[in-house]
Amino acid sequence: MIPTPEQAWDLMAEYNQGEFHRKHSRIVGDVMRWYAQELGYGDEADFWEAVGILHDLDFEQFPDQHCIKEQEIMRQRGIDERIIHATASHGYNLTVDIKPEHEMEKVLYAVDELTGLIGAVAVMRPSKSVSDLPVKSVKKKFKDKKFAAGCSRDVIRDGAAMLGWELDDLIAKTIEAMRASDAVE
């Protein structure tokens, strides 16, 4: 089964009660939809969005089994193996050895951590918004390892490299994608 974004949301909400995780799920789902359209996969936008919504399915309830438990949950629900592989692969070299293969998986790997960093930079600005956030502000905070320390700079860099993109391009595109998200305030 390939869930619609709405079905993905319902499943994610079943396992995640906290506002932080729900908002992150929406943002990553929206960013993945934007990238699908931007990269020529518009006919798969719902699929990409569902992957973004489901990527942290197990994180709130099973943080010690992140990217592992969600595979079990999704298989029990009969969810398509492509979604299971994609969501699990965002934990590559962190919690699992499932490498991102498809361009969509590489995008998820790169933007999951990056959306958190961009969001943290945005709330420090007077506007508290991504609407006027320049790449240079994100790059400055990217270099400060103490700022948003939970956002892995190595994963972001590795994700950009997997995609064959410069870090600045990944940041600029992800800011643009977040500007298009209704979940970003």
Phi, psi and omega in degrees: 000135174252109183289148170289166175303325179293318177293322177298317179299315181300318179293315179300317182293333177295327183257353182227111181265334185289141181298322181302309182293324179294316180295316179301318179299315179297314182299311182295322176300314179296318180296319178295320177299315180300313180297321178303315181289320181294324186264008176090018178248034184305327179288349178249016185301319178297319179299310180300318180296316179300319177299314179299320179294319186273353191301329180250029184313317186265357192296316184292314184273332185227058185300330180283349180238027183302134182074358177254305182296324182297330177297315179297314181300313183291323177296321177297332180270358179075026181283141182309137181300332179296323178289319179298314179297315183298312182293319180293326185293345178288349176263016182305132181064007175248303182233343181221165177252026178272110186278136173299128182247306181287153178305321179300318180293323178293321177297312179302314180304316183285319189272340180304304180291322184294322178298324177295316179296314180299317179299319179294321177294317183300317183290345177276348183276156177304323181283341184055036188219156172276350186299331180238022184276118177273155179303321184298329177292321178292317180299321179298313180287333176301321182286338180272098186295341179279336180282129181045054186302336180286348179269111185288114177293326179297317179297317180298312178298315180297321178297316177299317180296318178301322180280345183076028182250152170288148180303317180300322179293317178300316180296312181300314180295320182290324173299313179300318179296320179292328176298331181276352183275133175287340183282340179274128182271000000 
